[in-house]
Amino acid sequence: MSELTNEEIEGRLNAQRETLALVVALLAGPDRTSERIWAELEARFQFQNNQEDPGAVPSRAFAIESAMMREFKLIFEEARARKAEWNAE
């Protein structure tokens, strides 16, 4: 397998994020299912601080989880923006 540059990885991730946002926006129609879609996605980027020692240094696992929550938030925001854009047309 070839080595990918950081730019290549970032470009691919951005494309995946936009594709997921598009799919979420398309699935989220005007019914109760769409409310559940938005709620489930939003719940995944809400920070859960169950840390016992507030002075502890964040671990690698915490950094990965934090990045994952930021990604969920970006997908959520992009999907909401797409949906709002379509509703305005």
N, C-alpha and C positions, 0 to 999 in steps of 0.2 A: 504494500500500500504506500502511496506517495505521501510525503510530508505536506501538510497544508499550512499555509501562512496564516497569521492571525487575521488578516484582512479577509481571506477566504472563509475562515471559520465564522467570523462575524457576519459576513454577507449571507452565508447559509442559515445561520441562526435567525437573522432578521427576516429572511424569506419564510422560514418556518413559523415565526411569530406572526407575521402578517397573514399567512395562510390559516393558522389556527384562529386568529381574530375574525377573519372572514367567515369561517365555518361557524363559529359561535354566534356571530351576528345574524347569519342566515337561519340558524336553528332557533334563535330567540324570537319567536313570534309573539302575537298578542294573547297569550294564554298563560295558565298557571305553570306549565312546563318551563316557559321562558323565565318566570320569576325564580324558579328553582335553579335554572342554569346560572343566572346572575348571582344568586345567593351562594351557590356552591363554589363558583369561581372566586367570588369576593372573600369567602371564608378561608380560602387557601393562601391569601396574601396578608391576612391579619396576623400581626405578630403575637406569638404566644410566649410570654416570658415566664418560664417555669424554672428559671435558674435560681439555685439556692444561695449562691455566693455572688452578689452583685459586683464584686471586685475581681472576679475571675477573668482570666484572659480567654477570649472566644476561641473555641477549638476549630479545627479544620471542618469538622462536621457542621458546626454552627454556621461557618462561612458559606458552606454549600447550601444549607437550608435557607439562609438569608438571601442568597442569589436566586434560589428557586422561588422564594416569595416575591422578590422584585420582578421576576419574569412573569409570574401569574398576574401581578398587578399591571404590567405593561400589556399583556394580552387582553385583560379585562378592559383597560382604558381604550385600547385600539378598537376592540369590538364594540364598545359603547359609542365611540366616535363614529364608526362606520354605520351603526344602526341609526344614530341621530341624523347623520348625513342623508341616509336613504329616506328617513321619515320626513325630512325637510323638502325633498324633491316632489 
